[in-house]
Amino acid sequence: MNKTFNLLFYVKKAKVNSAGEAPIYLRITIDGKISEISTKRTVNPLKWNSAMQKVSGSSEESKSLNFYLKTFEQKVYDTYHELMRDKETVTCEALKNKLLGRGELSRTLVPVFQDHNDRMEKLVGKEFAPGTLTRYKTTLKHTKEFLKWKYNISDIDIKKIDYAFLNDFELFLRTEKSCNNNSAVKYIKNLGKIIHICLANGWMERDPFMNYQSKYDEVTRMFLNEKEIEVLFTKDFKNERLSLVRDIFLFSCFTGLAYIDTKELTYHNINLGLDGSQWIYTKRQKTKTISNIPLLSQTEKIIEKYKNHPVCVNNGKLLPILSNQKMNAYLKEIADLCGINKELTYHIARHTFATTITLSNGVSIESVSKMLGHKSIKTTQHYAKILDKKVSEDMMLLKQKFVDRKNVAANSQVVG
């Protein structure tokens, strides 16, 4: 059911013809969305009464034009009510197409999805990370396969996407594609963005996600402990390539920066902070949030070590970082050589900064959240949950308080 429906006749004075007359248009507003349609009539702008939405004067010409506009208006109302009988809500586009005798434009899912991906691809490196585009491309691929699997079709009218469609798509992802819960939820969430684009454009009347619920399973984040970090620091690699990968990985362990944010760093990102020491000032590519991080001595030494590296000198980069794929491949080799029994990936460095480097050493969760560039402190709290060491320390303090209170009480009784 539409909440608002308004009509307004107006004159487009900017389109005055050679006879000094301007076209009369009807503006249609439905639930805040606007469309306009030509009445196929013109009038001298000086004779138009904007407040009354009609032509001034009592001449036969004025009466005839006003009668036409009134009839035109009634036709619009009749068409609106006719559409209302057929469906719960009416869009400006549907009403306009009906008035013009056109069949309502049918939009299908795949072209809308593809257009979204094409636009995103042009903004990779500016507003989106390459990985984000890859996930949407994979979601579109899965969607096409689902349409073939479920309906034996290559595309579907977006208006036919409903709650049942989402449930079946989720089933397909979990069974046919063997996706785990979080992957399935991510793909459905990506599809949700396309649905919301359709809703925003008025191409769909109902949101199929209205009663749909799905949530991510909490993931235990892998991180390095102090001993493992020390092993990495002290390991003497004979291979220069492995030494470089180790150093850059440790740089992120002590800054919390993700791969792409580390890769984009230049000396322009290093400036003096309020405390007079060097800070990194950057913006996270993923969330576009500011991330300001004081440099620890470990990171300063790494920056100094590579300042004359050809890649840094020629490209103006702070560090000579390799591709993410190569970094992860070499990190697995490094883990084996160091005896670290963990699936070492570059992103573990960010988790290590949040846990072992900062939270475990008493840095407040608010400060950690700000340095990590999290939009919400709830994201940072996931790291705090996995710190048994911090829990142990906090509980030891609590135990000591109880002991102290007991001793105070005992001493009071002795004195009494």
N, C-alpha and C positions, 0 to 999 in steps of 0.2 A: 504493500500500500504506500503510495506516494504521500509525503508530508506536505509538500508545497507544489503549487502549479499556478504560474502567473503568465499573463500575456501583456505585451506593451508594443503599441504602434509608435514608430519614430521615423524621422526623415533623415536620410544620409546627405547632409548638406555638402559634403566634400565631393559628391558625384553629380553636381548640377550639369544638365545638358545644355545644348546650344539654345534651347528655348527658355532657359532660365528656370527649369523645373528639376527637382531632385526626387529620387525614388523613395517610395514608402516601404519600410520593412516591418515585419512583425518579429519581436524578440520573444522567444519561448524559454521560460525558466522552470525547470523541474528539479526539485530538491537541491537547489543551488547551482545546477549545471545549466549552461546557456547554449541555445542554438538560435539562428535567425533564418528567416525565410522571406523571399521577396513577394510582395503583393501584386507585382506586375503593374503597378500604378505609379504615377508621378504627380507632384504638386509644387506650386510656387512656395518656397520655404517661408515667405512672408505671410502666406495665408494659413500656415499650419499652426494649430493650437496644441502645443505640447501637453499642457495640463489636461485638456479634454480629450486628447488623442484623436482629433478629427479636424476637418477643414473648417475654417471660419467662414461666415457669410451665409446668405439665404438663397443664393442663386441656384438655378436648376442643376448647374454643373457641380456645385458644392454638395447639394442634397444627394445627387446621384452617386458621387464619390463616397460620401459618408455611408450611404446605404450599402454600397459594395463592401466597404470595410467592415460594417456590422455583420454582413452576411458571411464574409471571410472569417471573421472571429468566431461566429457560431459554428462554422464548418470545423474549425480547429477544436472547439469544445466537444462537438459531436464525435470527432475522430478520436479524441482523447478518451472519452467515455467508452467508445467501442473497444479500444485497446484494453481498457481497464477490465472489461468484461472477460477478455481472453486471458489476461495475466494479472498477477498481483501488483506488479509495479510497471511503470512505463518510463522509457528513456526519451530524451530529446531526439536522439537519432532515430528511434523507432517511430516516433510521432511525425517527424519531418519526412521520413521515407514513405510513410503511409499517405501523407498529404500530397506528396509529389507523385504518388502512384508507383513508387519503386518498391520492390521486395526488400525486406530488411536485409542489409548486408550480412552475409554469413561469414564469420571469422572462425578459423580453425587453429588448433593448438600449435602445430609444428611451425608454421610461418611466424607466429608471434614469438615463439621460443627462439627460433633461429635469428629473428631480428634483434632480440635482446642480446644474444650471444655475439652477433656481429658488432653491435654498439659497444659492448663490453670489451671486445678485442681491440677496438680503436683506443680504448682508455687504459689498456694494460701499461703499467709503469707510471701512470698518472694518478688514476683513482683505484685501480685494481691490480692485485698481484697475479702473476701468470698462473699460479696454482688455483686461484679462484675461477679463472676462465676455464681451466681444465675440468674442474668439478662440474661446472654448468654444462660443458660439452658432454661430459659423461652422463649427466642427468638427462639430457636430451636424447642421447643414444639409448639409454635404458627405457625412456618413455616411448620411443618408436618401437622398441622390441616388445614392450608391454602391450601396445595397441595391436600388434600383430598376434601376440600370444592370446590375448583375451577376446578381442573382437574380430581378428583377421582383417584389419583395416590399416591403412598407412597414416591416417589422420582422423581427427574428430572435431566436431563443432564444439567450441568452448562452452556453449550453453548446456551441453550434455554432460559436462564434468560435474559430478555431484559427490556426496559423501561416500556412496558405494564405490565410485571410481577410485577414490583415495584409498579405501580399505583394500581393494583388489590390487592396486599398485603396490601397496606395502607388502601384501602377501607375495606378489611376484618378486619383489626385491629380496625378500627373506628366503624364498624357496628356490626360484629359478636362477637368481643371481647370487645366492648364498651370501648375502650381505649380513653383517652383524647388526645389532640394534642401532648403534650410533651412525653407521654408514647409511642404513635405511632411512633413519630420521633426517639425516643431512640431505639426502636426495629429495625427500618429500618436502623439506623446507625450501629447497631450491625451486621445486615446482610451484610452491606457494608464492614465491616472488612473482612468477609469471602470471599466476591467477590474480594477484593483487594489481598487476599492471592492467589486466583486462577489466577488473572492477573499477579502477580509477578512470579508465577511458569510457566507462558506461557500456562496455561490450557484454558484460555479464550482469545479471540482475540479483543473483544470490551467491553468497560466499560459501563454497562447499566446505571450507575449513572451519565454519562457525562452531560446529559441535565436535570437530575432530581433535583428538588429543594424542600427542606422542612426546616422549621426553628422552633425553640422553641418559645413558647409564654413566655413573661417575667412573672416571678412568683413573687408575693409580699411576701417577706420573713417575717415570724413572728419573733418577738423578744420581750424581756421584757424591760419595762421602769424602771426608777430609783425607783419609788414607789414599783413596783412589786419585784424588787431585794431586797429592804429593808424589805419587808414583809417576803421573804424567809429567809433572814439573821436572823431576830428577832423571827421567829416562833419557839415556844418551842414544839418540837415533843416528845411525851412520848415514841414513838416507835424508838428503836435504828436503825432499818433497814431504816426507812424513813429519819432519821437524816443523816445517811451515804450517802444515795442517794442524798439528798439535798446538802450536802457538796461537793460531787464530781461534781455535776451539776454546782454549783457555781464556783468550781475550773476552769471548762471549760469556764464559763462566763467571767472569769478574765484572761484567757490565750488564748482563741480562738481555743483550740485544739479539734479536732473531737474525737469521742468516741474511735476509734481504736488506735489513737495516744496517747490518755490519758492512755488507758489500757496497752500500751507497755512501759510506762515510768518507769525508774529505777533511783536510786540515781546517777548513772553514767551520766544521762542527765542533772544534776544540776551542774553548774560550775560558777565561778566568771566571770563577764563580764568586759568590758573595764572601766565601771564606778565604779568597785569595789563591786557592788551588785550581788546577785545571779540571774542567767539566766537559762532558759531551752534551751538546745541545742538538737534539734531532727530533724528528716526527716519525712515528711508526707508520709504515706504509699500510699495514693491515687495517688499523683503526683510525689513522689520521690524528692520533692524540700526541701531545707533546711528551717527550721523554728526556729528562735532564738527569745526568748521572755523574757524580764525582768520580774522577779517575783514581783508582788504587795504584799502589806502587807496581803491582804485578802487570797492570795494563800499560802503565807508562813505559816500562822496560820493553814490552812487546812492540809498542809504537816506535820507540827509539831504534830497536833492532832492525825494523824494515823501512825506515824513512828513506834510505837510499836504494831500495829495491827498484829495478827498472820499471815494474808495473806502477809503483807509487809515483815515481818521478815523471813518467811519460803520461799517465792518466790522471794524476792529481788525487789518487785514492789514498786513504789512510793506511790500508792493508792490502797485500796482493792476494786476495781471496780467490779460490778456484770456484768452479761451478758447484752448485749444491749437490748434484749427483756424485761428482768426484770427491767432494769433501766427505760425504757419507760413506763412500766406498773405502776411502783411505782410513776413516775413523774405525771401521771394523777391523782393519789390519792393525791399527794402533792398539785397539783393545786386546787383540790376541797377543801382541808383543809385550803388553804391560800386564797381562794376566788379569784383566778386568772382565769378569764374567757377566757382562751386560751388553745388550744390543745397542751399541753406541751410535747415536745419530747426532747431527748438529743441534737439533732442538733440545737435546738433553742439557746443553750448556745453559739455556735459559731457565730450565727447571732447577739446575744446580745453583744458579745465582739466587733464585727465589728461596731455596731451602737451606742448603749447606752454607752458602756465603753470607746471606743476610739474616733471614728469620732465626736460624739456629744460633746466631751470634748476637741476638737481642735487638736487631734493627726492627723498628715498629712496622706493623703491617701496612700502616698508612704510607710510610716512606717507601716501602717496597712496592706497593701498588703504583705510586707515582713514578718511580724509576722504571718500572716495567711498562708504563704507559697503558695500564688497564683502564677501561672506561668505568668499571664498577669494582669496588673493593671485594665484592662477592667472588669475583674471578680469582683474586689473590688468596682468599680464604681457603681455596681448595689446596693450596700448598701448605698452609698452616695445619690442616687436618692430618697430614701424613708425617709430621715430625714427631716421632716417638721420643727423640732426645729432648725436645722442648717440653713435651708433656711430662716426661720424667723429672726435668728440672723444676717445673712449676709445682708438681706434686711433692717433691722433696722440700720445697719452701713451705708448702702447706703443712706437711708433717712436722717440720721444725717449729712452726707456729703453735701447733697443738702441744708439742713437747714443752715449749717455753711457757705456755699458759698453765700447763700442769705443774711445772716447777714453781711458778709464781704462786699458784694456789697452795701447794705443799708448804712453801716457805711462810705463807701467811698464816697457816694453821700452826706451824712451829712457834712463830712469834706470839700468836694468841695464847 
